[in-house]
Amino acid sequence: MISKHAPRSANPVDVHVGTRVRLRRQILKMSQEKLGDNLGVTFQQVQKYERGSNRVGASRLWKISQVLDVPVSFFFEGLTGEFANAEFSENDQMPIVYDFINSSDGVALATAVSKIKSKAVRRQILELARSLAAEQAEDEGAV
């Protein structure tokens, strides 16, 4: 029997929340299985939350925030614009950020930089990255 309903695509807000769950879990070097155990769900359910294919209910999000030791607002940081149509604005860089944060390099960099106490040093790292990106863009433009 063929279903009358088209498969539901993940809502961008659910994907954003899931990405933030994954980021924090990876920073803490916690496995999906351990997070699931703490939440009373399977690691497969954690995977679905992190992909945004399953929505996280309010009480479950509260529990996740306690297990991962962050405020609930952490999971919504970076959301912008109106979500009436559940889409990101055209000038939003979130897909690029998601791809990087979900990479092993992104997690390692975020972990290392977050351990630097000096705001000035963190700013210097940011300026170095911007400078290297601009230099690379110039080199690619000259080819």
DSSP file (Angstrom, degrees, kcal/mol; ACC not computed):
  #  RESIDUE AA STRUCTURE BP1 BP2  ACC     N-H-->O    O-->H-N    N-H-->O    O-->H-N    TCO  KAPPA ALPHA  PHI   PSI    X-CA   Y-CA   Z-CA
    1    1 A M              0   0    0      0, 0.0     2,-0.4     0, 0.0     0, 0.0   0.000 360.0 360.0 360.0 133.0    0.0    0.0    0.0
    2    2 A I        -     0   0    0      1,-0.0     2,-0.1     2,-0.0     0, 0.0  -0.720 360.0-119.7 -90.6 133.4    1.3    3.4   -1.0
    3    3 A S        -     0   0    0     -2,-0.4    -1,-0.0     1,-0.1     0, 0.0  -0.455   7.6-145.7 -70.8 141.7    1.2    6.2    1.6
    4    4 A K  S    S+     0   0    0     -2,-0.1     2,-0.4     2,-0.1    -1,-0.1   0.617  79.3  80.4 -78.9 -14.3   -0.8    9.3    0.7
    5    5 A H  S    S-     0   0    0      3,-0.0    -2,-0.1     1,-0.0     3,-0.1  -0.776  79.5-128.7-101.5 137.0    1.6   11.4    2.6
    6    6 A A        -     0   0    0     -2,-0.4    -2,-0.1     1,-0.1     2,-0.0  -0.486  44.6 -88.0 -72.9 150.6    5.0   12.6    1.3
    7    7 A P        -     0   0    0      0, 0.0     2,-0.4     0, 0.0    -1,-0.1  -0.375  47.2-115.4 -60.6 137.8    7.9   12.0    3.6
    8    8 A R        -     0   0    0     -3,-0.1     2,-0.2    45,-0.1     3,-0.1  -0.603  24.8-142.0 -77.7 127.1    8.4   14.8    6.0
    9    9 A S        -     0   0    0     -2,-0.4     2,-0.1     1,-0.1    -1,-0.0  -0.583  34.5 -89.1 -84.4 155.1   11.6   16.7    5.6
   10   10 A A        -     0   0    0     -2,-0.2    43,-0.1     1,-0.1    -1,-0.1  -0.383  39.8-118.8 -66.3 137.0   13.3   17.9    8.7
   11   11 A N     >  -     0   0    0     41,-0.5     4,-2.4     1,-0.1     3,-0.3  -0.579  19.7-126.9 -72.4 135.1   12.3   21.4   10.0
   12   12 A P  H  > S+     0   0    0      0, 0.0     4,-2.4     0, 0.0     5,-0.1   0.826 110.2  53.3 -56.0 -33.4   15.3   23.8   10.0
   13   13 A V  H  > S+     0   0    0      2,-0.2     4,-2.6     1,-0.2     5,-0.2   0.916 109.2  48.2 -68.2 -41.4   14.7   24.7   13.6
   14   14 A D  H  > S+     0   0    0     -3,-0.3     4,-2.5     2,-0.2    -1,-0.2   0.892 112.0  50.1 -63.9 -39.1   14.7   21.0   14.6
   15   15 A V  H  X S+     0   0    0     -4,-2.4     4,-2.5    37,-0.2    -2,-0.2   0.916 110.6  49.9 -64.1 -43.1   18.0   20.5   12.6
   16   16 A H  H  X S+     0   0    0     -4,-2.4     4,-2.1     2,-0.2    -2,-0.2   0.939 112.2  46.3 -61.3 -48.1   19.5   23.6   14.3
   17   17 A V  H  X S+     0   0    0     -4,-2.6     4,-2.2     1,-0.2    -1,-0.2   0.923 113.7  49.7 -61.1 -44.3   18.6   22.3   17.8
   18   18 A G  H  X S+     0   0    0     -4,-2.5     4,-2.6     1,-0.2    -1,-0.2   0.882 108.7  52.3 -62.4 -39.1   19.9   18.8   16.9
   19   19 A T  H  X S+     0   0    0     -4,-2.5     4,-2.7     1,-0.2    -1,-0.2   0.894 109.5  49.3 -63.8 -39.5   23.1   20.2   15.6
   20   20 A R  H  X S+     0   0    0     -4,-2.1     4,-2.4    55,-0.2     5,-0.2   0.872 109.7  51.8 -68.1 -36.7   23.6   22.1   18.9
   21   21 A V  H  X S+     0   0    0     -4,-2.2     4,-2.5     2,-0.2    -2,-0.2   0.950 112.6  46.1 -61.0 -48.3   22.9   18.9   20.8
   22   22 A R  H  X S+     0   0    0     -4,-2.6     4,-2.7     2,-0.2     5,-0.2   0.916 111.2  52.0 -62.1 -44.4   25.5   17.1   18.8
   23   23 A L  H  X S+     0   0    0     -4,-2.7     4,-2.5     1,-0.2    -1,-0.2   0.950 113.2  43.2 -56.9 -51.8   28.1   19.9   19.1
   24   24 A R  H  X S+     0   0    0     -4,-2.4     4,-1.9     1,-0.2    -1,-0.2   0.895 113.4  51.9 -64.7 -39.8   27.8   20.0   22.9
   25   25 A R  H  <>S+     0   0    0     -4,-2.5     5,-2.6    -5,-0.2    -1,-0.2   0.921 112.4  46.3 -62.4 -43.4   27.8   16.2   23.2
   26   26 A Q  H ><5S+     0   0    0     -4,-2.7     3,-1.2     1,-0.2    -2,-0.2   0.879 108.3  55.0 -68.4 -37.7   31.0   16.0   21.1
   27   27 A I  H 3<5S+     0   0    0     -4,-2.5    -1,-0.2     1,-0.3    -2,-0.2   0.898 110.6  46.6 -60.5 -38.3   32.7   18.8   23.0
   28   28 A L  T 3<5S-     0   0    0     -4,-1.9    -1,-0.3    -5,-0.2    -2,-0.2   0.483 112.0-125.6 -80.1  -1.9   32.0   16.8   26.2
   29   29 A K  T < 5 +     0   0    0     -3,-1.2     2,-0.4     1,-0.2    -3,-0.2   0.894  57.6 153.6  56.2  42.4   33.4   13.7   24.4
   30   30 A M      < -     0   0    0     -5,-2.6    -1,-0.2    -6,-0.1    -2,-0.1  -0.844  40.8-128.1-102.7 136.7   30.1   11.9   25.3
   31   31 A S     >  -     0   0    0     -2,-0.4     4,-2.2     1,-0.1     5,-0.2  -0.394  19.7-117.5 -78.1 160.0   28.8    9.1   23.1
   32   32 A Q  H  > S+     0   0    0      1,-0.2     4,-2.7     2,-0.2     5,-0.2   0.869 117.4  55.7 -62.2 -35.8   25.3    9.0   21.8
   33   33 A E  H  > S+     0   0    0      2,-0.2     4,-2.6     1,-0.2    -1,-0.2   0.917 107.2  47.4 -64.0 -43.5   24.8    5.8   23.8
   34   34 A K  H  > S+     0   0    0      2,-0.2     4,-2.2     1,-0.2    -2,-0.2   0.916 113.1  48.3 -65.8 -42.0   25.8    7.6   27.1
   35   35 A L  H  X S+     0   0    0     -4,-2.2     4,-1.5     1,-0.2    -2,-0.2   0.936 112.0  50.3 -61.9 -44.7   23.5   10.5   26.3
   36   36 A G  H  X>S+     0   0    0     -4,-2.7     5,-2.6     1,-0.2     4,-1.6   0.910 108.3  52.2 -58.5 -44.0   20.7    8.2   25.5
   37   37 A D  H  <5S+     0   0    0     -4,-2.6     3,-0.3     1,-0.2    -1,-0.2   0.912 109.4  49.7 -59.0 -42.9   21.2    6.3   28.7
   38   38 A N  H  <5S+     0   0    0     -4,-2.2    -1,-0.2     1,-0.2    -2,-0.2   0.779 116.8  42.1 -66.7 -25.9   21.0    9.5   30.7
   39   39 A L  H  <5S-     0   0    0     -4,-1.5    -1,-0.2    -3,-0.3    -2,-0.2   0.591 111.6-117.0 -95.6 -12.8   17.8   10.4   28.9
   40   40 A G  T  <5S+     0   0    0     -4,-1.6     2,-0.3     1,-0.3    -3,-0.2   0.790  79.5 106.6  78.9  28.4   16.2    7.0   29.0
   41   41 A V  S   <S-     0   0    0     -5,-2.6    -1,-0.3    -6,-0.2    -2,-0.2  -0.847  73.7 -94.5-130.2 168.5   16.2    6.6   25.2
   42   42 A T     >  -     0   0    0     -2,-0.3     4,-1.6     1,-0.1     3,-0.3  -0.367  32.7-114.0 -78.6 163.0   18.2    4.6   22.7
   43   43 A F  H  > S+     0   0    0      1,-0.2     4,-2.3     2,-0.2     5,-0.1   0.811 118.3  61.5 -66.1 -27.2   21.3    5.9   20.9
   44   44 A Q  H  > S+     0   0    0      2,-0.2     4,-2.0     1,-0.2    -1,-0.2   0.884 102.1  50.7 -64.2 -36.9   19.2    5.6   17.7
   45   45 A Q  H  > S+     0   0    0     -3,-0.3     4,-2.3     2,-0.2    -2,-0.2   0.903 108.2  52.0 -66.6 -39.8   16.7    8.1   19.2
   46   46 A V  H  X S+     0   0    0     -4,-1.6     4,-2.7     1,-0.2    -2,-0.2   0.915 107.6  53.1 -60.4 -42.4   19.6   10.5   20.0
   47   47 A Q  H  X S+     0   0    0     -4,-2.3     4,-1.9     1,-0.2     6,-0.2   0.913 108.7  49.3 -58.1 -43.1   20.8   10.1   16.3
   48   48 A K  H  X>S+     0   0    0     -4,-2.0     6,-1.6     2,-0.2     5,-1.2   0.881 110.8  49.8 -65.8 -38.6   17.3   11.1   15.2
   49   49 A Y  H  <5S+     0   0    0     -4,-2.3     3,-0.5     1,-0.2    -2,-0.2   0.939 111.0  49.8 -62.0 -45.7   17.3   14.1   17.5
   50   50 A E  H  <5S+     0   0    0     -4,-2.7    -2,-0.2     1,-0.2    -1,-0.2   0.816 112.2  46.8 -67.3 -31.2   20.7   15.2   16.2
   51   51 A R  H  <5S-     0   0    0     -4,-1.9    -1,-0.2    -5,-0.2    -2,-0.2   0.672 109.6-123.4 -80.0 -18.6   19.7   15.0   12.6
   52   52 A G  T  <5S+     0   0    0     -4,-1.1   -41,-0.5    -3,-0.5   -37,-0.2   0.524  80.2 119.6  86.0   5.9   16.4   16.8   13.3
   53   53 A S  S   <S+     0   0    0     -5,-1.2     2,-0.4    -6,-0.2    -4,-0.2   0.776  76.6  42.4 -76.3 -24.5   14.3   14.0   11.9
   54   54 A N  S    S-     0   0    0     -6,-1.6    -2,-0.2    -9,-0.1     2,-0.2  -0.984  90.5-126.6-118.4 132.9   12.6   13.6   15.3
   55   55 A R        -     0   0    0     -2,-0.4     2,-0.6     1,-0.1    -6,-0.1  -0.474  17.9-127.5 -75.6 147.2   11.6   16.7   17.3
   56   56 A V        -     0   0    0     -2,-0.2    -1,-0.1    -7,-0.1   -39,-0.0  -0.858  24.4-134.5 -95.6 121.5   12.8   17.1   20.8
   57   57 A G     >  -     0   0    0     -2,-0.6     4,-2.7     1,-0.1     5,-0.2  -0.248  24.4-105.4 -70.0 164.0    9.9   17.8   23.2
   58   58 A A  H  > S+     0   0    0      1,-0.2     4,-2.2     2,-0.2     5,-0.1   0.910 119.2  46.1 -59.4 -47.3   10.1   20.5   25.9
   59   59 A S  H  > S+     0   0    0      1,-0.2     4,-1.9     2,-0.2    -1,-0.2   0.874 114.2  48.9 -67.6 -34.9   10.7   18.2   28.8
   60   60 A R  H  > S+     0   0    0      2,-0.2     4,-2.7     1,-0.2    -2,-0.2   0.894 110.0  51.3 -70.0 -39.5   13.3   16.1   26.9
   61   61 A L  H  X S+     0   0    0     -4,-2.7     4,-2.4     2,-0.2    -2,-0.2   0.884 108.2  52.9 -63.8 -37.7   15.1   19.3   25.9
   62   62 A W  H  X S+     0   0    0     -4,-2.2     4,-1.6    -5,-0.2    -1,-0.2   0.929 111.0  46.3 -60.6 -45.4   15.1   20.4   29.5
   63   63 A K  H  X S+     0   0    0     -4,-1.9     4,-2.7     1,-0.2    -2,-0.2   0.901 110.5  52.9 -65.3 -41.6   16.7   17.0   30.5
   64   64 A I  H  X S+     0   0    0     -4,-2.7     4,-2.8     1,-0.2    -1,-0.2   0.914 106.9  53.0 -59.7 -42.1   19.2   17.2   27.6
   65   65 A S  H  <>S+     0   0    0     -4,-2.4     5,-2.3     1,-0.2     4,-0.4   0.870 110.7  47.4 -62.8 -35.7   20.3   20.7   28.9
   66   66 A Q  H ><5S+     0   0    0     -4,-1.6     3,-0.6     3,-0.2    -2,-0.2   0.928 113.7  46.3 -69.7 -45.1   20.8   19.3   32.3
   67   67 A V  H 3<5S+     0   0    0     -4,-2.7    -2,-0.2     1,-0.2    -1,-0.2   0.899 118.7  41.4 -64.4 -40.6   22.8   16.3   31.1
   68   68 A L  T 3<5S-     0   0    0     -4,-2.8    -1,-0.2    -5,-0.2    -2,-0.2   0.439 108.9-126.6 -89.5   0.6   25.0   18.4   28.8
   69   69 A D  T < 5 +     0   0    0     -3,-0.6    -3,-0.2    -4,-0.4    -4,-0.1   0.908  68.1 114.9  57.2  50.4   25.3   21.2   31.4
   70   70 A V  S   <S-     0   0    0     -5,-2.3    -1,-0.2    -6,-0.1    -2,-0.1  -0.963  71.2 -98.8-138.9 156.6   24.1   24.1   29.3
   71   71 A P    >   -     0   0    0      0, 0.0     3,-1.8     0, 0.0     4,-0.4  -0.419  36.6-112.8 -70.8 155.6   21.0   26.3   29.5
   72   72 A V  G >  S+     0   0    0      1,-0.3     3,-1.5     2,-0.2     4,-0.3   0.854 115.9  67.1 -55.9 -35.5   18.1   25.4   27.3
   73   73 A S  G >> S+     0   0    0      1,-0.3     3,-1.6     2,-0.2     4,-0.8   0.751  82.9  75.8 -59.7 -23.9   18.7   28.7   25.3
   74   74 A F  G X4 S+     0   0    0     -3,-1.8     3,-0.8     1,-0.3    -1,-0.3   0.862  89.5  57.1 -53.5 -37.9   22.0   27.2   24.1
   75   75 A F  G <4 S+     0   0    0     -3,-1.5    -1,-0.3    -4,-0.4   -55,-0.2   0.651 109.7  44.0 -72.8 -14.8   20.1   25.0   21.7
   76   76 A F  G X4 S+     0   0    0     -3,-1.6     3,-1.8    -4,-0.3    -1,-0.2   0.450  81.2 123.3-108.2  -3.5   18.5   28.0   20.0
   77   77 A E  T << S+     0   0    0     -3,-0.8     3,-0.1    -4,-0.8   -57,-0.0  -0.350  73.6  27.5 -60.6 135.6   21.6   30.3   19.8
   78   78 A G  T 3  S+     0   0    0      1,-0.4     2,-0.3    -2,-0.0    -1,-0.2   0.294  83.5 131.6  96.0  -9.4   22.2   31.4   16.3
   79   79 A L    <   +     0   0    0     -3,-1.8    -1,-0.4     9,-0.0     2,-0.3  -0.603  33.5 176.2 -75.0 135.7   18.6   31.2   15.0
   80   80 A T        +     0   0    0     -2,-0.3     9,-0.2    -3,-0.1    12,-0.0  -0.907  29.1  16.1-136.0 163.7   17.7   34.3   13.2
   81   81 A G  S    S-     0   0    0     -2,-0.3     2,-0.3     7,-0.1     7,-0.0   0.035  94.5 -40.7  73.1-177.6   14.7   35.7   11.2
   82   82 A E        -     0   0    0      1,-0.1     5,-0.4     3,-0.0     3,-0.3  -0.671  40.1-162.4 -85.8 138.4   11.2   34.6   11.0
   83   83 A F    >   +     0   0    0     -2,-0.3     3,-0.5     1,-0.2    -1,-0.1  -0.016  54.7 118.2-110.4  29.0   10.5   30.9   10.9
   84   84 A A  T 3  S+     0   0    0      1,-0.3    -1,-0.2     2,-0.1    -2,-0.0   0.880  92.5  30.8 -60.3 -37.1    6.9   31.2    9.6
   85   85 A N  T 3  S-     0   0    0     -3,-0.3    -1,-0.3     2,-0.2    -2,-0.1   0.325 112.0-122.9-101.1   6.0    8.0   29.3    6.5
   86   86 A A  S <  S+     0   0    0     -3,-0.5     2,-0.3     1,-0.2    -3,-0.1   0.884  70.0 123.8  54.5  44.7   10.7   27.4    8.5
   87   87 A E        -     0   0    0     -5,-0.4    -1,-0.2   -76,-0.1     2,-0.2  -0.948  62.7-116.3-131.2 154.4   13.5   28.6    6.2
   88   88 A F        -     0   0    0     -2,-0.3    -7,-0.1     1,-0.1    -9,-0.0  -0.572  42.8 -97.9 -82.5 152.5   16.7   30.4    6.9
   89   89 A S    >   -     0   0    0     -2,-0.2     3,-1.6    -9,-0.2    -1,-0.1  -0.288  34.2-110.4 -66.8 158.1   17.2   33.8    5.3
   90   90 A E  T 3  S+     0   0    0      1,-0.3    -1,-0.1    -3,-0.1    -2,-0.1   0.832 116.8  47.9 -62.0 -34.4   19.1   34.0    2.1
   91   91 A N  T 3  S+     0   0    0      2,-0.0    -1,-0.3     0, 0.0     2,-0.3   0.344  85.1 119.6 -90.3   8.8   22.1   35.7    3.6
   92   92 A D    <   -     0   0    0     -3,-1.6    -4,-0.1     1,-0.1     0, 0.0  -0.555  49.7-160.5 -78.1 135.0   22.4   33.3    6.5
   93   93 A Q    >>  +     0   0    0     -2,-0.3     4,-2.0     1,-0.2     3,-0.6   0.223  56.1 116.3 -96.0  12.6   25.6   31.3    6.7
   94   94 A M  H 3>  +     0   0    0      1,-0.2     4,-3.2     2,-0.2     5,-0.2   0.853  69.2  55.8 -57.6 -42.1   24.1   28.6    9.0
   95   95 A P  H 3> S+     0   0    0      0, 0.0     4,-2.3     0, 0.0    -1,-0.2   0.906 110.1  47.3 -58.2 -39.0   24.6   25.6    6.5
   96   96 A I  H <> S+     0   0    0     -3,-0.6     4,-2.2     2,-0.2    -2,-0.2   0.917 113.2  48.5 -64.9 -43.2   28.3   26.4    6.3
   97   97 A V  H  X S+     0   0    0     -4,-2.0     4,-3.2     2,-0.2     5,-0.3   0.921 110.3  51.6 -63.0 -44.7   28.5   26.7   10.1
   98   98 A Y  H  X S+     0   0    0     -4,-3.2     4,-2.3     1,-0.2    -2,-0.2   0.936 109.6  49.4 -57.5 -48.0   26.7   23.4   10.5
   99   99 A D  H  < S+     0   0    0     -4,-2.3     4,-0.4    -5,-0.2    -1,-0.2   0.918 116.2  42.4 -59.5 -44.0   29.0   21.6    8.1
  100  100 A F  H >< S+     0   0    0     -4,-2.2     3,-1.4     1,-0.2     6,-0.6   0.945 113.9  49.4 -69.0 -47.6   32.1   22.9    9.9
  101  101 A I  H 3< S+     0   0    0     -4,-3.2    -1,-0.2     1,-0.3    -2,-0.2   0.839 109.7  53.4 -61.8 -32.9   30.8   22.4   13.4
  102  102 A N  T 3< S+     0   0    0     -4,-2.3    -1,-0.3    -5,-0.3    -2,-0.2   0.575  93.5  91.2 -79.8  -8.5   29.8   18.8   12.6
  103  103 A S  S <> S-     0   0    0     -3,-1.4     4,-2.1    -4,-0.4     5,-0.2  -0.483  87.3-119.4 -82.6 158.3   33.3   18.0   11.3
  104  104 A S  H  > S+     0   0    0      1,-0.2     4,-2.4     2,-0.2     5,-0.2   0.874 116.2  53.1 -64.9 -35.2   36.0   16.6   13.6
  105  105 A D  H  > S+     0   0    0      2,-0.2     4,-2.8     1,-0.2     5,-0.2   0.901 107.3  51.9 -65.1 -39.7   38.1   19.7   12.9
  106  106 A G  H  > S+     0   0    0     -6,-0.6     4,-2.5     2,-0.2    -2,-0.2   0.921 112.0  44.7 -62.8 -44.9   35.3   22.0   13.9
  107  107 A V  H  X S+     0   0    0     -4,-2.1     4,-2.5    -7,-0.3    -1,-0.2   0.919 114.5  49.3 -65.4 -43.7   34.7   20.3   17.2
  108  108 A A  H  X S+     0   0    0     -4,-2.4     4,-2.5     2,-0.2    -2,-0.2   0.912 113.4  46.6 -63.2 -42.3   38.4   20.2   17.9
  109  109 A L  H  X S+     0   0    0     -4,-2.8     4,-2.9     2,-0.2     5,-0.3   0.933 112.8  48.7 -65.6 -45.8   38.9   23.9   17.1
  110  110 A A  H  X S+     0   0    0     -4,-2.5     4,-2.0    -5,-0.2    -2,-0.2   0.901 112.9  48.9 -60.8 -40.5   35.8   24.9   19.2
  111  111 A T  H  X S+     0   0    0     -4,-2.5     4,-0.7    -5,-0.2    -1,-0.2   0.938 114.0  45.0 -64.2 -47.2   37.1   22.8   22.1
  112  112 A A  H >< S+     0   0    0     -4,-2.5     3,-0.9     1,-0.2     4,-0.4   0.933 115.1  46.1 -64.4 -47.1   40.6   24.3   21.9
  113  113 A V  H >< S+     0   0    0     -4,-2.9     3,-1.5     1,-0.3    -1,-0.2   0.870 106.1  59.6 -66.1 -35.9   39.5   27.9   21.5
  114  114 A S  H 3< S+     0   0    0     -4,-2.0    -1,-0.3    -5,-0.3    -2,-0.2   0.725  99.5  58.9 -66.3 -18.7   37.0   27.6   24.3
  115  115 A K  T << S+     0   0    0     -3,-0.9     2,-0.6    -4,-0.7    -1,-0.3   0.593  82.4  97.4 -84.2 -11.2   39.8   26.7   26.7
  116  116 A I    <   -     0   0    0     -3,-1.5     6,-0.1    -4,-0.4    -3,-0.0  -0.697  56.7-167.2 -81.5 120.1   41.6   30.0   26.0
  117  117 A K        +     0   0    0     -2,-0.6     2,-0.5     4,-0.0    -1,-0.2   0.817  60.4  89.3 -78.3 -32.1   40.7   32.4   28.8
  118  118 A S     >  -     0   0    0      1,-0.2     4,-2.1     2,-0.1     5,-0.2  -0.550  59.2-160.2 -76.8 119.8   42.0   35.6   27.2
  119  119 A K  H  > S+     0   0    0     -2,-0.5     4,-2.3     1,-0.2    -1,-0.2   0.862  94.0  56.5 -63.6 -35.5   39.5   37.3   25.0
  120  120 A A  H  > S+     0   0    0      2,-0.2     4,-2.0     1,-0.2    -1,-0.2   0.896 107.0  47.5 -64.4 -40.8   42.3   39.2   23.3
  121  121 A V  H  > S+     0   0    0      2,-0.2     4,-2.1     1,-0.2    -1,-0.2   0.911 110.9  51.1 -67.8 -41.9   44.0   35.9   22.3
  122  122 A R  H  X S+     0   0    0     -4,-2.1     4,-2.0     1,-0.2    -2,-0.2   0.900 109.9  51.1 -60.6 -39.4   40.6   34.5   21.0
  123  123 A R  H  X S+     0   0    0     -4,-2.3     4,-2.5     1,-0.2    -1,-0.2   0.883 107.6  52.8 -64.2 -39.3   40.2   37.7   19.0
  124  124 A Q  H  X S+     0   0    0     -4,-2.0     4,-2.3     2,-0.2    -1,-0.2   0.884 107.8  51.1 -64.1 -38.2   43.7   37.2   17.5
  125  125 A I  H  X S+     0   0    0     -4,-2.1     4,-2.4     2,-0.2    -2,-0.2   0.916 110.4  49.4 -64.2 -42.6   42.8   33.7   16.5
  126  126 A L  H  X S+     0   0    0     -4,-2.0     4,-2.4     1,-0.2    -2,-0.2   0.926 111.5  48.1 -61.5 -45.5   39.7   35.0   14.8
  127  127 A E  H  X S+     0   0    0     -4,-2.5     4,-2.4     1,-0.2    -1,-0.2   0.870 110.2  52.7 -65.3 -36.5   41.6   37.7   12.9
  128  128 A L  H  X S+     0   0    0     -4,-2.3     4,-2.6     2,-0.2    -1,-0.2   0.933 110.0  48.0 -62.2 -46.4   44.2   35.1   11.8
  129  129 A A  H  X S+     0   0    0     -4,-2.4     4,-2.3     1,-0.2    -2,-0.2   0.916 112.4  48.7 -61.9 -43.5   41.5   32.9   10.4
  130  130 A R  H  X S+     0   0    0     -4,-2.4     4,-2.4     2,-0.2    -1,-0.2   0.912 111.8  49.6 -62.1 -42.5   39.9   35.8    8.6
  131  131 A S  H  X S+     0   0    0     -4,-2.4     4,-2.4     1,-0.2    -2,-0.2   0.917 111.5  47.9 -63.4 -44.5   43.3   36.8    7.2
  132  132 A L  H  X S+     0   0    0     -4,-2.6     4,-2.3     2,-0.2    -1,-0.2   0.888 112.0  50.1 -63.9 -39.5   44.1   33.3    6.0
  133  133 A A  H  X S+     0   0    0     -4,-2.3     4,-2.3     2,-0.2    -2,-0.2   0.911 111.8  47.6 -65.5 -42.6   40.6   33.0    4.4
  134  134 A A  H  X S+     0   0    0     -4,-2.4     4,-2.3     2,-0.2    -2,-0.2   0.904 111.7  50.6 -65.4 -41.3   41.0   36.4    2.6
  135  135 A E  H  X S+     0   0    0     -4,-2.4     4,-2.4     2,-0.2    -2,-0.2   0.904 111.1  48.5 -62.4 -42.0   44.5   35.4    1.4
  136  136 A Q  H  X S+     0   0    0     -4,-2.3     4,-2.5     2,-0.2    -2,-0.2   0.904 110.0  51.6 -65.7 -40.8   43.2   32.1    0.0
  137  137 A A  H  X S+     0   0    0     -4,-2.3     4,-1.9     2,-0.2    -2,-0.2   0.898 110.4  49.2 -62.8 -39.7   40.3   33.9   -1.7
  138  138 A E  H  X S+     0   0    0     -4,-2.3     4,-1.5     2,-0.2    -2,-0.2   0.927 111.1  49.4 -63.9 -45.1   42.8   36.3   -3.4
  139  139 A D  H  X S+     0   0    0     -4,-2.4     4,-0.6     1,-0.2    -2,-0.2   0.889 112.2  47.9 -61.3 -40.6   45.0   33.3   -4.5
  140  140 A E  H  < S+     0   0    0     -4,-2.5     3,-0.4     1,-0.2    -1,-0.2   0.830 110.2  52.7 -70.3 -32.0   42.0   31.5   -6.0
  141  141 A G  H  < S+     0   0    0     -4,-1.9    -1,-0.2     1,-0.2    -2,-0.2   0.778 105.8  54.5 -72.4 -26.7   40.9   34.7   -7.7
  142  142 A A  H  <        0   0    0     -4,-1.5    -1,-0.2     1,-0.2    -2,-0.2   0.634 360.0 360.0 -81.6 -15.1   44.3   35.1   -9.3
  143  143 A V     <        0   0    0     -4,-0.6    -1,-0.2    -3,-0.4    -2,-0.1   0.493 360.0 360.0 -77.0 360.0   44.3   31.6  -10.8
